[in-house]
Amino acid sequence: MNLKVRLSIMNFLEFAVWGAYLTCMGRYLSNLGFGDNIGWFYSVQGFVSIFMPALIGIIADRWVQAQKMLGICHLLAGLFMMAAAWYGYSNGAETQFGPLFTLYSFSVAFFMPTIALANSVAFNGLTQAGMDTVKDFPPIRVFGTVGFILMMLFVDIMGFQDNQNQFLASGLLSIVLFGYSFTLPVCPVKKSQEKQSLSDALGLKAFSLFRQKEMAIFFIFSLLLGVCLQISNGYANVFINSFGSDPQYADTFGVQHTNILISLSQISETACILLIPFFMKRFGIKKVMLIAMFGWVFRFAFFGLGNPGSGIWLFILSMIVYGVAFDFFNISGSLFVESRTDETIRSSAQGLFMLMTNGVGASLGMIAAQTVVNNASSWQSAWYIFAAYACVIGVAFALLFKPENK
């Protein structure tokens, strides 16, 4: 089978696993009475990303081929996610926070490293085949977004937004990817014959990138912008669905099919991924990331201004700019790390990028967002606070980040 097709299938499954629950889990948790604790379920993805992607990346760099680690992680993630679904099904309205949160946490602990691993597998395969990663990776990665979208639509149409079946769908897809990963191109481990220091043996050399001013600033702002990444995933569905308590909005499409409306965000991603090669080569990493940062400003502000009735067009605009905000940051950032690091630490460096964005940044972001949402006078004021934060980060980045042209 053609290499690009094989890698496209991998990306399709990788993000379909996540798409099954990421945008609608908050709604299920609210139905269980866990509305005030939604942030913990999303922040745990960040907490485990602080150490798991880096740790698994080290293993993939040194001892176990990356495509095999991808499969092993998905097997464990899938089993724990299906266990969470079974617990929710068995206990119904009596479901307790502790057991559900624990099973879910173990699942995401093994899932989060697979995003960086999937990137490493793809980059390795393309490089070994003599292809240009900047040009050839985005069209492959776009199938990940397609998988995410189709699972969002599936969960909405099947009525899984309100129950534990979203976890079951995710777990089953992880098991499928576990099997498929062993058919992917082999990623050789980087075993050096030279005597190594303890830090080198553990793969901690990736942290030495902080000694470079350019990379240090890049990773710090990756953390700061990572604060924004999961906020709308955690609260957009709950926010839009909350309009259902108002009779004038109760029967609107947005309230009745919230996940389908939100899927416009991922459809926007599809187009934006394909634009990345042009923007990266034409404008460079700084301007592309600036576009992403101010994209978050508009993403949040449009939520605050809109409603599912006459203001639905503002929600749609918010979904459209999400593609720019998310992809121009994540994909271009991953490509930047790939191009500026030595091949012996690339898996570790990708894991470090994940740590800063979906790890420390997302953790702090969701805890802060939960505090804001629980204490704000209204949903609208909460969205405006998030928009103001993104604006400040964008301005600071424009002034401080000055990458070398390569």
PEHU-V610147 format. One record per helix or strand of 2 or more residues. SS is the DSSP state (H for helix, E for strand). FROM is the first residue (numbers start at 1). LEN is the number of residues. If there is no record, write none. Layout:
BEGIN
ss:from:len
SS:FROM:LEN
SS:FROM:LEN
END
This chain:
BEGIN
ss:from:len
H:3:17
H:25:7
H:35:15
H:52:11
H:66:29
H:97:32
H:133:25
H:165:17
H:198:4
H:204:8
H:213:14
H:231:15
H:253:4
H:258:48
H:312:29
H:343:33
H:379:22
END
